[in-house]
Every structure is written in structure tokens, then in C-alpha cells.
Amino acid sequence: MESNKKLIETFYTAFQKGNVDEMISCYHKDILFEDPAFGKLKGDDAKNMWRMLIGRSKGEIQISFKDIEANDTNGKASWEAKYLFSKTGRPVHNKIQADFIFKDGKIIKHADKFNLWKWSSMALGAVGILLGFTPLIKNKVRRNALARLKKYKEMTP
């Protein structure tokens, strides 16, 4: 369906511009987001994740997207993010596959899939290369991501 394809395009175009409010406007109030770093986030947690990530990037993230497909119920896209990982200053070029489910003209489910070992190899260097595929690093990445989100929520009115 053309309107759902446009919705995905609007989401990623807003992401490119750092317009988090427009990104979030594409989401249903009951949004469920999932990715390897944060796990499953619902509603305001998913929206706050984007607010935090866009706010922390300070416009220094490059987003590109392609291969958008959508019908009445679901869609998909490929997108890439290039940025410096804040904790290490290391460059990251993450390639992501996104799947979407739509409800009431909005995105109700958004699942990003990427190789966490490849990401940790770029972001963490030798530790990521050697241990990024292990549950130890995967769990630590998730704990750190969720701790940053919790801290962000506590600092935001």
C-alpha cells in the first residue's frame, strides 16, 4: 500500500534530518520496537529511545535507506547508520534490516535486525572482535543500552 510505504519514507527522512518528533509521529501509541541492542521496548520507552539517540548524536549520524516495500499490513526497509560510538570514539557503519507492522495508519511494530557481533567489533574494537558473539557481551550491550535509556528518562521532564 502506497500510504504505508510513504510512512516508512517519512520515518527515515525525519531520521536523516534529526527530526525525532516527526519520526515518533509515524508510530502508533502502542508501538512495540525491538532490536539486538535494546531488546523489546513498548510505547514511551520506544519513543524515548529515539529521543535519546537523536539527542546524543548531535547531528553527527549519517542515515541512508533503501528498498522500502509495504502493503496493507506490513513493510520492510534496509537502512544504514554511520556514526562514532560515544563510549569509545570508534567509527560504526551499521547495516540494518527493518520490518514493520501497521495499524490505524501508523507503525505499531518496528523490528530492526543487525549482526551484534559485527556492531560490537566496530564499536568496541578488540573486545568486540573476540567476544562480541558471546552472551557476555550481548547481555552487557543490552544492560548498558537500557541503563542509558533509564537515565535519560529520569533526566527528562
C-alpha positions in Angstrom: 0.0 0.0 0.0 1.4 3.3 -1.1 0.5 5.2 2.1 2.4 2.7 4.3 5.4 2.9 2.0 5.2 6.7 2.4 5.0 6.3 6.2 8.3 4.4 6.2 9.9 7.0 3.9 8.7 9.8 6.2 10.2 8.0 9.2 13.6 7.6 7.7 13.7 11.1 6.1 12.9 12.5 9.5 15.7 10.4 11.0 18.1 11.8 8.4 17.1 15.3 9.4 17.3 14.5 13.2 13.6 15.4 13.5 12.6 13.0 16.3 9.1 14.4 16.7 8.3 13.6 13.1 9.8 10.1 13.5 7.7 9.5 16.5 4.5 10.8 14.8 4.8 7.8 12.5 4.4 5.4 15.5 1.2 4.1 16.9 0.6 5.0 20.5 1.1 1.2 21.3 4.3 0.9 19.4 6.5 -2.2 20.0 10.1 -1.7 19.0 12.8 -4.4 19.0 16.4 -4.6 18.2 19.5 -6.6 19.3 20.9 -3.7 21.5 17.7 -2.6 23.4 15.6 -5.8 23.2 11.8 -5.1 23.3 10.6 -1.6 24.1 6.9 -0.6 24.3 5.2 2.8 23.9 7.0 5.7 25.5 10.2 3.6 26.0 10.5 3.1 22.3 9.8 6.8 21.6 12.3 7.9 24.3 14.9 5.6 22.8 14.8 7.6 19.6 14.7 10.9 21.5 17.8 9.8 23.4 19.7 8.5 20.3 18.9 11.6 18.2 19.7 13.9 21.1 23.1 12.3 21.8 24.1 12.2 18.1 24.2 16.0 17.9 23.6 15.7 14.2 26.7 13.6 13.7 24.9 10.5 12.5 24.5 9.7 8.8 21.4 7.8 7.8 20.6 6.2 4.5 17.7 4.0 3.5 16.5 2.0 0.5 14.5 -1.0 -0.7 11.2 0.1 1.0 8.3 -2.2 0.5 4.9 -2.1 2.1 1.4 -3.5 1.8 -1.8 -3.0 3.9 -0.4 -4.8 6.9 3.4 -4.9 6.9 6.5 -3.5 5.3 10.3 -3.6 5.3 13.3 -1.4 4.6 17.1 -1.6 4.6 18.9 1.3 6.3 22.4 2.2 7.4 23.8 4.3 10.1 27.3 5.8 10.2 28.5 7.4 13.5 31.2 7.4 16.2 30.3 5.3 19.1 30.3 7.7 22.1 31.9 5.4 24.6 35.0 4.5 22.5 35.0 7.1 19.7 35.3 4.3 17.2 33.5 4.6 13.8 30.5 2.4 13.3 28.8 1.6 10.0 25.8 -0.5 10.9 23.6 -2.1 8.3 20.1 -2.9 9.4 17.0 -4.7 8.1 13.8 -3.3 9.4 10.4 -5.0 9.5 7.2 -3.1 10.2 3.6 -3.9 11.0 0.9 -1.2 10.5 -2.3 -0.4 12.4 -4.6 2.6 12.0 -2.3 4.3 9.5 0.7 4.1 11.9 3.6 1.8 12.6 2.6 -0.5 15.5 5.6 -2.8 15.4 9.1 -2.0 14.3 11.9 -4.7 14.4 15.4 -3.8 13.5 17.8 -6.7 12.8 21.6 -6.4 12.6 24.6 -8.5 13.4 25.5 -7.5 17.0 28.9 -9.2 16.7 29.8 -7.0 13.7 28.5 -3.9 15.5 30.4 -4.7 18.7 33.6 -5.4 16.6 33.3 -1.8 15.2 32.1 -0.1 18.4 34.3 -2.0 20.9 37.4 -2.9 19.0 39.4 -6.0 20.1 36.9 -6.9 22.9 34.0 -6.9 20.4 36.0 -8.9 17.8 37.0 -11.5 20.3 33.9 -11.7 22.5 31.1 -9.9 20.6 29.3 -13.1 19.6 29.1 -14.3 23.3 26.2 -13.9 25.6 28.5 -12.0 28.0 29.0 -9.1 25.5 25.4 -9.3 24.1 24.0 -9.0 27.6 26.4 -6.2 28.6 25.4 -4.2 25.5 21.7 -4.6 26.3 22.2 -3.7 30.0 24.2 -0.6 29.1 21.7 0.5 26.4 18.8 0.0 28.9 20.7 1.8 31.7 21.3 4.8 29.3 17.6 4.8 28.4 16.6 4.7 32.1 19.0 7.6 33.0 17.6 9.6 30.0 14.0 9.1 31.2 15.0 10.2 34.7 16.6 13.4 33.4 13.8 14.3 31.1 10.8 16.1 32.5 
